[in-house]
Amino acid sequence: MAAGRLEPTRVGVIGSGVVGRALARGFASRGHEVRIGSRDPSKPELAEWLAGEDGHGVSAATFDDVAAFGELLVLATDWSGTESAIDLAGRPSFGAKVVIDVTNPLQYREGGPPVLALGHTDSGGEQVQRWLPNARVVKAFNIVGNGLMVDPQLPGGPPDMFIAGEDEDAKGAVTALCEDFGWVVHDLGGIEGARLLEPLALVWITVGFREQAWAQAFKLLRP
Ligand SMILES: NC(=O)c1ccc[n+]([C@@H]2O[C@H](COP(=O)([O-])OP(=O)(O)OC[C@H]3O[C@@H](n4cnc5c(N)ncnc54)[C@H](OP(=O)(O)O)[C@@H]3O)[C@@H](O)[C@H]2O)c1
């Protein structure tokens, strides 16, 4: 489905790790106004990134500032800190906004790939939706490494992004921006589709660990 280009929007990215930065750069490159959030927005690593080419057009702020600023919000936090980040951002600021949930509920282990902290009958996406009952949560971008999230250039053609969420308009907006970032989008239905997307992320992560290869994305092959 081609949903057209997302209108210029104020985007608040909650999370200043590699994912938050990759998506912030992507949004800024498409003309959106972008703030990236951290508990410490002046931390040197972030300041250095902001001053470089990739940080062009992005400003840093606290989680609460970013959540109040963004018309569209992105949740890109470590799973174990996600509820705390939401609390720091201030739940009322999420309102009925579109929230792109990029998190994966990972539990890390010594000497091997991580495992999921929950699954089968629940998912991180559903937990985020329960934490933010009025927000229009859309799970997206969790099945690919940050290096390929925006403008993935792969010899096999544009890869496939799978999304899940309850609100059709929110998914339309997320579809538009995924397409703008170079993806073919498939809608898995309601937010319980995150039960499929989070294990799918582990396929990518486990291949990465075992083959020491991280630049890969999924694609459905059809006749
Ligand atoms: N790495 C990838 O390529 C990739 C791909 C797909 C999905 N994901 C998922 O995307 C999410 C972000 O991944 P990432 O690698 O960019 O970064 P990350 O290291 O998993 O998370 C970094 C962010 O989490 C915040 N955070 C950590 N503990 C916190 C706490 N107790 N309270 C509040 N905030 C806390 C940090 O805040 P501060 O800025 O204050 O330190 C930082 O902004 C994760 O859930 C990950 O599983 C990652």
The ligand as an SDF file (V2000), in Angstrom:
LIG
                    3D

 48 52  0  0  0  0  0  0  0  0999 V2000
   20.5860   -1.8890   18.1730 N   0  0  0  0  0  0  0  0  0  0  0  0
   19.8110   -2.1190   17.1260 C   0  0  0  0  0  0  0  0  0  0  0  0
   20.2570   -2.0850   15.9790 O   0  0  0  0  0  0  0  0  0  0  0  0
   18.3340   -2.3970   17.3560 C   0  0  0  0  0  0  0  0  0  0  0  0
   17.5170   -2.7430   16.2700 C   0  0  0  0  0  0  0  0  0  0  0  0
   16.1480   -2.9090   16.4760 C   0  0  0  0  0  0  0  0  0  0  0  0
   15.5950   -2.7050   17.7360 C   0  0  0  0  0  0  0  0  0  0  0  0
   16.4380   -2.3750   18.7810 N   0  0  0  0  0  0  0  0  0  0  0  0
   15.8230   -2.1020   20.0930 C   0  0  0  0  0  0  0  0  0  0  0  0
   15.7290   -0.6640   20.1680 O   0  0  0  0  0  0  0  0  0  0  0  0
   15.9130   -0.2200   21.5220 C   0  0  0  0  0  0  0  0  0  0  0  0
   17.0620    0.7980   21.5740 C   0  0  0  0  0  0  0  0  0  0  0  0
   18.2560    0.1570   21.2530 O   0  0  0  0  0  0  0  0  0  0  0  0
   19.6760    0.9320   21.2350 P   0  0  0  0  0  0  0  0  0  0  0  0
   20.6780   -0.1070   20.8920 O   0  0  0  0  0  0  0  0  0  0  0  0
   19.5830    2.1600   20.4170 O   0  0  0  0  0  0  0  0  0  0  0  0
   19.8850    1.4740   22.6770 O   0  0  0  0  0  0  0  0  0  0  0  0
   19.8020    0.8800   24.1690 P   0  0  0  0  0  0  0  0  0  0  0  0
   21.1580    0.8890   24.7250 O   0  0  0  0  0  0  0  0  0  0  0  0
   19.0460   -0.4200   24.1720 O   0  0  0  0  0  0  0  0  0  0  0  0
   18.9010    2.0160   24.8780 O   0  0  0  0  0  0  0  0  0  0  0  0
   19.3970    3.2990   24.9940 C   0  0  0  0  0  0  0  0  0  0  0  0
   18.3690    4.2250   25.5520 C   0  0  0  0  0  0  0  0  0  0  0  0
   17.6630    3.6300   26.6670 O   0  0  0  0  0  0  0  0  0  0  0  0
   17.6480    4.5780   27.7320 C   0  0  0  0  0  0  0  0  0  0  0  0
   17.6240    3.8820   29.0120 N   0  0  0  0  0  0  0  0  0  0  0  0
   18.3750    2.8260   29.4130 C   0  0  0  0  0  0  0  0  0  0  0  0
   18.0850    2.4970   30.7020 N   0  0  0  0  0  0  0  0  0  0  0  0
   17.1460    3.3870   31.1070 C   0  0  0  0  0  0  0  0  0  0  0  0
   16.4300    3.5680   32.3310 C   0  0  0  0  0  0  0  0  0  0  0  0
   16.6210    2.7760   33.3920 N   0  0  0  0  0  0  0  0  0  0  0  0
   15.5270    4.5510   32.4110 N   0  0  0  0  0  0  0  0  0  0  0  0
   15.3080    5.3660   31.3460 C   0  0  0  0  0  0  0  0  0  0  0  0
   15.9490    5.2500   30.1540 N   0  0  0  0  0  0  0  0  0  0  0  0
   16.8410    4.2640   30.0320 C   0  0  0  0  0  0  0  0  0  0  0  0
   18.9510    5.3460   27.5730 C   0  0  0  0  0  0  0  0  0  0  0  0
   18.8080    6.5740   28.2190 O   0  0  0  0  0  0  0  0  0  0  0  0
   20.0330    7.6100   28.3120 P   0  0  0  0  0  0  0  0  0  0  0  0
   20.0810    8.3060   26.9850 O   0  0  0  0  0  0  0  0  0  0  0  0
   19.6400    8.5000   29.4270 O   0  0  0  0  0  0  0  0  0  0  0  0
   21.2640    6.7970   28.5940 O   0  0  0  0  0  0  0  0  0  0  0  0
   19.0600    5.4800   26.0760 C   0  0  0  0  0  0  0  0  0  0  0  0
   18.3650    6.6380   25.6280 O   0  0  0  0  0  0  0  0  0  0  0  0
   16.1580   -1.4820   22.3420 C   0  0  0  0  0  0  0  0  0  0  0  0
   14.9490   -1.8970   22.9370 O   0  0  0  0  0  0  0  0  0  0  0  0
   16.6390   -2.5010   21.3140 C   0  0  0  0  0  0  0  0  0  0  0  0
   16.3680   -3.8470   21.6880 O   0  0  0  0  0  0  0  0  0  0  0  0
   17.7660   -2.2310   18.6250 C   0  0  0  0  0  0  0  0  0  0  0  0
  1  2  1  0
  2  3  2  0
  2  4  1  0
  4  5  1  0
  4 48  2  0
  5  6  2  0
  6  7  1  0
  7  8  2  0
  8  9  1  0
  8 48  1  0
  9 10  1  0
  9 46  1  0
 10 11  1  0
 11 12  1  0
 11 44  1  0
 12 13  1  0
 13 14  1  0
 14 15  2  0
 14 16  1  0
 14 17  1  0
 17 18  1  0
 18 19  2  0
 18 20  1  0
 18 21  1  0
 21 22  1  0
 22 23  1  0
 23 24  1  0
 23 42  1  0
 24 25  1  0
 25 26  1  0
 25 36  1  0
 26 27  1  0
 26 35  1  0
 27 28  2  0
 28 29  1  0
 29 30  1  0
 29 35  2  0
 30 31  1  0
 30 32  2  0
 32 33  1  0
 33 34  2  0
 34 35  1  0
 36 37  1  0
 36 42  1  0
 37 38  1  0
 38 39  2  0
 38 40  1  0
 38 41  1  0
 42 43  1  0
 44 45  1  0
 44 46  1  0
 46 47  1  0
M  CHG  2   8   1  16  -1
M  END
$$$$
